[in-house]
Amino acid sequence: MSRCRLCGEERELVKAHAIPEAFFRVLRSGGETPLLISDAPHPFPRRAPIGVYDTGILCGECERTFDRVDSYAAEVLITRFEELFKPVRFGERIALQAEGIDQELLLRFLVATLWRASVSTHPFYTRVQLGRYEAEAKMAADVAYELPSMFAAVLSAWPVLANDGSVVHGLMDPFAERWDGVNAYRLYLGRVVAYIKVDRRPFRSPLVDLTLRRHDLTFVIQREFAASKDFAAMVKTAKQSRKAAEIARARGKARI
């Protein structure tokens, strides 16, 4: 028995995911176990066949309170993404846009995911520390709770490569950053990347014009994957993982 971080009761805790398993499962669609990628110096398993879970944060009853936001996010950002989002030029950038998205529910999912990452003890989430904002984020999955304006989000996505069909084979750990001095977290969700504001100050232009709940339409910025720092980090981690596997195999043969 341990104390649930949501209800505060002493209960049996379950295997709870901060980032839902669906966002890891989609990375396995090509037959490969997804890599976990991080520049942080903390050790953790580099491959995650069922995602990153934590047995020390939620009881079963509280874990189910996230089902609505998690299921909706998986539907919009994975299952129906290609169907919902169509290309459009937004200023100098090519973006994607969709009608009829429940942006409030999508934002609640992003904030709820940040909260779970913040209270998790798994090394993959070490760089998420909401501090005094943790209490504000705690109730994000409860639609009866008014989500504070300190939370906002902008979405981007990698294009699908014509010769691949997938776009990423790894998931980077979320981390804090600043956009023109405004505090935010970058959260990787397979093809989609979310920039989540955790600050009482608003995003500045042009980000403020692309935030969820700003317009009836939902905008997603397209990013070039191969030219990004994220891609370089993924390649580096993949090489390190391959080298570690080769060393482990060599040691195994040496013992025979």
HELIX and SHEET records of a PDB file:
HELIX    1   1 ALA A   22  ARG A   25  1                                   4    
HELIX    2   2 VAL A   26  ARG A   28  5                                   3    
HELIX    3   3 GLY A   60  GLU A   63  1                                   4    
HELIX    4   4 ARG A   64  PHE A   66  5                                   3    
HELIX    5   5 ASP A   67  ALA A   74  1                                   8    
HELIX    6   6 GLU A   75  THR A   79  3                                   5    
HELIX    7   7 PHE A   81  LEU A   84  1                                   4    
HELIX    8   8 GLN A  103  VAL A  119  1                                  17    
HELIX    9   9 PRO A  123  TYR A  125  5                                   3    
HELIX   10  10 GLY A  131  TYR A  133  5                                   3    
HELIX   11  11 GLU A  134  ALA A  137  1                                   4    
HELIX   12  12 LEU A  207  LEU A  210  5                                   4    
HELIX   13  13 LYS A  229  ARG A  255  1                                  27    
SHEET    1   A 2 SER A   2  ARG A   3  0                                        
SHEET    2   A 2 GLU A  10  ARG A  11 -1                                        
SHEET    1   B 2 ALA A  16  HIS A  17  0                                        
SHEET    2   B 2 TYR A  53  ASP A  54 -1                                        
SHEET    1   C 2 LEU A  35  ILE A  37  0                                        
SHEET    2   C 2 GLY A 170  MET A 172  1                                        
SHEET    1   D 7 LYS A  86  PHE A  90  0                                        
SHEET    2   D 7 ARG A  93  ALA A  98 -1                                        
SHEET    3   D 7 THR A 218  GLN A 222 -1                                        
SHEET    4   D 7 PHE A 151  ALA A 157  1                                        
SHEET    5   D 7 VAL A 192  VAL A 198 -1                                        
SHEET    6   D 7 VAL A 182  LEU A 189 -1                                        
SHEET    7   D 7 PHE A 175  TRP A 179 -1                                        
END                                                                             
